[in-house]
Amino acid sequence: MEKNRLEAFSDGVLAIIITIMVLELKVPKESGAAALKPLFPVFLSYVLSFLYVGIYWNNHHHLFQSTKQVSAGVLWANLNLLFWLSLFPFCAGWMGENNAAPIPTALYGVVLLMAGVAYYILQCTIIAQQGKGSLLAKALGNDWKGKSSPFVYLLAIPLAFVNPWISSGLYTCVAMMWLIPDRRIERVLETRES
């Protein structure tokens, strides 16, 4: 199967996720700057979630630049990823509305962890379809960011019950780590085209 429909569908779902997240930012009834103060935790969780959705969108784009065809397994693996990403608005809203309380912050970490696992499954499914010598397999190589992120989430989730702000800080650190563009796939594509 061609990959175009999968990419278009995924782009649409991610756009809807971002739209839903921004709708969680309620407009204050007062016009003074003090009216924005209660919205600050919700805004912070929105910014963090927006970064994560943007990172997944960017990496998803690069992932499918190295993919020519998709199988039913790839379609299902992609839907699994989109499922976990679709929970971002709920978790971000709940965490923000409750000033990073332990349970919402831990749940946010569980969803981040599961989205990371789902992305890994998607990568593995594509590599299994294309073979160990595929462009994607060569580009991913060691993948230290992909391997270290779940460990940070697994550390941050129980820490949410000790200090939710430390967990939120760890989630932010992972996002910052991924914010630096990952050019492995681009480099392999450029080498192939040369």
N, C-alpha and C positions, 0 to 999 in steps of 0.2 A: 504494500500500500504506500501511496505517497505520503509525505510528512506534512504537506501544506495544511490539511484540515486540522490535524492535531495542533499545529502551531497557532493557527487562527483561533481555534477553540480555547486553547490555553491562554492566549493573549486576552481574549474576551473575559475569561473567568478572572484573571488577575486584575483587569481594569475594574470589574465589578467589585472585587474584594477591596480595592483602594477606595472606590466610591462609597461603599458601605462604611468603611472605617472613618472617612471624613464626616459622614453623616452623624457619627457618634459625638462629634464636637458640637454641642448645643450652643446656640447664640444666647449670650446673656441678655436679660431683660433691661438691665441698667446700662447707661452709656459711659460710666466712669471706668478708669483703669482698674480700680479695685474689684470690679465685677469679673475680671479675667482671672484673678488669683485662684478661685476654686476650680477653674478649668485647667490649671497648670499640670496636675498629675495625668489627666486624661490626654492633654496635648503631648506630654512626654511619651506616654505609651503609644500614642498615634505615630509620633515621629519614629520611634524605634520599630514599630510594626511596618511603617511605610518603607523604612530602610530594608527590612528583611524581605518584604515583597519585591522591592526593586532589585535586591541581590539575587533572589530566586529567578526573577524575570530575566535578568542579565545572563545568569549562568545557564538557564534553560535555553535561551537564544543560542549561546555558544555550543551547548550540548547538541542541539539539533542542526547546527552548521556542519557538524561532523557526521551527521546521520543522513543517509540517502533514502532508506525505506524504513517503514515501521511495521511491526507485526502486531497481532492481537495482544501479545504479552506486553509490548511497549505501550499500547493504548491503555491497558489496565494499570500498568505501573504509573503512567502519567496521571490517570484519574486518582490513584492513591495519593500522589503528591498534591494534586489540586484539592482533594478532600481535606488534608491537613492544613493547607494554606487557607482554605475557606473558613477555618476556625479562628484565624487571626483576629478578625473584627470582634468576635465575642470575647475572646480572651483579653485582647488589648483594652476593650471597653470595661470589662469587669475589673481588671487590674487597676486601670486608671481611676475608675469611679470609687475604688476602695483604698486609694492611697497606698498601693503596693502591699496589701494585706497578705499574710502568708499563703492561704489557700489559692487565691487568684494568681499570685505570683508563681507558685509551684505549678499550677495548671498551665500557665503561659509557657513555662519551661518544658513541660511534658509535650505540649503542642510543637514547640520549637524542635525538641528532640525527635519527635515522630516525623516532622517535615524533613529533617535531615536524613533520617533513616529511609524515608520514602524516596528522597532524591538519590540516595545511594542505590536503592533497589532499581530505580529507573536507569541509572548508569550501568549497573550490572546486567540488566535485561538487554540494553542496547548492545553492550559488549558481547553478551552471549549470542545475540542474533548475528552480529557482524564478525565475530571471531576475535581471538586474543591478539592477532596481528593488525587489528583495525586501527584506523586513525584515532578514534577515541581512546582505545586502550593505550596506544603509544603516548598520547597527549597527557593522560591522567598520571601516568607514572606512579610516583610515591604518594601523591595527594595528601600531604601532611595536614592541610587545613581541613579536609574532609574527615580525616581520622581523629584529629584533636577536638573538633567541635562537639561531638557527642560526649566526650569525657568532661568537657566544661559544663555542658548541660546536666550531666549526671551528678556533678558536684554542686551545681547551683540549685537544683530542685530541692534536695533536703535542706540546704542552707536557707531557703525561703522561710522555713519554720523557726530559724534562729534569727536571721536578719534579712528581711525581704529586699532591702536596698542593696545589700551585697550581691544577692542573686540578680537583681536588675542590672547591677554594674557588670556582672559576668556575662549576661546576655548582650549587653552593649559592647563588651570587649570582643565577643565572637562576631558581632555585626561589623565592628571596625576592622577586624582581621579580614573579613570577606569583602569589605568596601574597597580595599585595594584590588584593582582589577586583576583577574586571573587570566593571564595571556597564554597559558599552555596550549589551549586548543587553537588560538589564533596563530601562534608560532608554527604549529604543525601544519595548519592549513596553508600558511604563507610559504612554507618549505615545499609542500606538495605542488603548489601552483607555480613555483619558480622553475 
